[in-house]
Amino acid sequence: MSRLFCLIAVTGLAVCLSAISAEKGQIGDAAITQGRGCLESGVEAGCKVLKDTKTGILYNLFFDPSKEQPSLHTGIAFTGHDHRGMSFCMQGKGIQVTKWNRVKMRCPQGSIATQGEK
């Protein structure tokens, strides 16, 4: 009986460890996303959104708070990956920005948040 219990416990542990390792692989293999557009404030306070000028996709951008962040109503190009974790920002696809730079473009105030998500 105790051998059966040990076998079940070891099997359960192996299944749990393989699930954890598979989850870590998914995070490391996250698809890279690139976009470009005007950074605007989202509907929820503190949220930043950008509608990609090429694809029209609306992104909810998350920046590293320990690094320089772009100002609102600024044209940027960004690279990032899917945002993991909780957020109260509900507009667009969540992207954790890993790199960004300013680009020259006209960014009128309120051009995204008032248009709605398409």
N, C-alpha and C positions, 0 to 999 in steps of 0.2 A: 504494500500500500504506500509506504514512504517513497519507494522508487518511482511509482507512478506519479506521486505528488511532485517529486523533484523533476521528473521529465516534463510535466506540464508547466512547472515554474520556469524551467530553462527555455522551453519553447516560447512561452509568453514573453520572456525577456528578449529573446532573439527577434521576435516579431516587432516589439517596441523599438529596439535599437535600429532595425532596418528602416522603420518608418521615420525615425528621427533623422537618419542619415539621408534618406530620400528627400525629406523636406529641406535640409540644408543644401542639397544639390540644386533644387529648384530655385532657391534664392540666389545662388551663385550663377545660375544659368539664365537669369532674367534677361529678357529681350531689351536691347538698347533702343531708345526712342530719341529721335531728333526732331526739332521743330524750330519755327521762327515766326515771330509776330510781335504784337504790342502787349505788354504786361499791364493788366488791369486788376482792380480789386474785384473780388467775387461778391456774391450776394451776402454771404456770411462774413462777419467782421474778421479781418486778418487773413482771409483767403486770397490767393493770387491766381488769376486765370489768364490763359493766352489762347487765342484762336489761331491755329497754324495757317499761314497765308497760302500754303501750297495745297493742303488737304482739307482745310476747313474744320479739322478736328479741334474740339475744345479740350484743353488740358488744365488741370488744377496742379500748379507747380509748388513743390516743397523745396525750400533752399536750406542749406546747412546754416544754422543760426550763428555759428562761430566764424563764418566767412562773409565777405562783402556780398551784399544783395543788391539787385537792380532796383531802381526807383520805379514807382508806378508810372504809367503812360510813357514807357521807354520801349523802344524796339530792341529785342534780343533774339539771339540764336542760342538754343540750348541742346544739351545731350543729357540723358538720364535713363532711369529704369523705373519699372513699376514701383509705386510707393507701397510699402508694407506697413501695416499698423493702423491704428484708429485715427480718425479725423472727423471733425464736424463739417468740413467743407464738402458740399454736395454737388457742385458743378464740375463737369468734365471728368476726364480720366486722370487719376492721381499719378503724378510722376515725381520721383525724387531726383532733383537736378544734381548732376555731378560736375557739370562744366557749363558755363554760359559766357557770352560776350555781347556787348552792345552792337547793334547794327543800325544803320541810318534808315529811318522810315518815319512817316508822319503817323503819330499816334494821338488821335483826338480823345479827350477825356470822356469816359463812359461809353466807349464804342462797343464793348462786349457785353457787359452785365445787363444792359438794357435790351439787347437783341434776343436774348434767350438762347438756349442750347439747341443746336441743330445737328 
